[in-house]
Amino acid sequence: MTGLTTQKVLVIDDVEVFRKTVREILETFSTELEVIEAKDGQQGLATIISKSPDLIITDVNMPNMTGLELLENLKQNEALRLIPVIVMSSDPNNRLKSQQLGAEDFFQKPLKTEEVKKSIARILTR
């Protein structure tokens, strides 16, 4: 990826090890990415409003607001609905739910590094 501006990716997960894993994948992927973290959907929503990320990667099962609830809120908000969202979950049944709500992609945990990199490259280079 090349460009004059750094692209911001927000990673939302209540489990620190998963946020760290995604951060590491992103940091080895490109130096042009700024990785921002949030620990739940509520904090994630506030971060989205204040930081305007270019991509959101969110877990499903979190306290305060699930990733699917966050996705639904984003897609109903005219100002935020165009931000691409990738949903991640250990439950493969969440794939269809996330697609129906408008997710750009779905990652099943445990994450596969190459799958994550390909999806992010496809989304951020449009």
N, C-alpha and C positions, 0 to 999 in steps of 0.2 A: 504494500500500500504506500502510495506517495501522496503528499498533499502539503499545503501550507499550514493547515490547522491540525492540532491534536484532536483525535476523536475520543469521546468519553464513553466508557462502558460502565454501567452500574451493575454490580453483582449483589443480589439480595438472597441471603440464606441465613437462617438462625444458627447453623452449625459452622463454626469458625474454620474447621478443616476444609469444608467444601468451598468456602469463600477463598481460602488460601490456594486451594487446588486450581480454581478457575483463574485467580490472579496470576499464578505461575504460568499457566497455559497462555494467557493473554500477553504476559510480559516477554515470553520467549517468542511469541508470534510477531510482535511489532513494537518498536520503540515509539511509535506514533500514537499509542493508546494510553489514555489516562484511565486508570482503574479506580473506581469509587465503590465503596462497600456500604451496605445497610444490613441490619440484622433481622428485620422483619418487614412485612408488607407496609405497615403504617410508616415506619421510618423510611422505607423505600419510596413511598409516595411523596413524602416531604422532600426527600432528596431529588426526586424527579422534577418537582416544581422549582426547587432552588438551583439545581445544577444543569438542567436540560441535557440529559445524556443522549448520545447518538444510538445507543443500543442498551437494552435491559436484559439481563439474564437472571431469572428468578426461580427459586425453589417453589414447590407447591405447599408442602406442609410446614407452616410457620405460625407462631403465636400472633395475636392481634389482628392480622389480616393475611389470609393465605395468598399464595401466588396467583391462584385462579381468580380470587376476589380482586386482587390488584389488577390483573389483566382485564377483567370485566370493567372495572372503574376507568382504566385508561382508554379502552375502546369506546366508552360512552362520553368521553371528554373531548370535545372538538379540538382543543389546543394540544392534546397529548396523544390522540389516537393513532397518529402516523409514526410514532416511535416504535421501531421493531422490538418485539419481545421474544426471547427464547425461554421456554419453560423447561426446568429439569426436575426429575422425580425418580425415585426408586420404583414407583408403581407404574408399570406400562399402561394401565388403564387411564392414566391421566393424559396420555398422548391425544386421544380423540377429543377429550374435553377441552384441552388447550387449543387444539386446531379449531374447534367449533367457536371458541371465544376470540379467535383471531391471532393466535400466536404464530410467529414467523417460522419457528422450528421447535423441536422437542429433543432433549437429551435424556437418555435413561442413565441413572446412576447405577454403578460407578461409571464415571465419564470416560469416554475414549478420546484421547488427546487429538488424534487426527480428524475425527468427526467434528469436534468442537472447532478446530482451526479452519476446516473447510467451510463450515456454516458461517462462521464469523466473517471470513474473507468474502464470501458471497454476499452477505448482507451489507457490510461496510463499504464495499467497492461499487455499489450501484450508483 
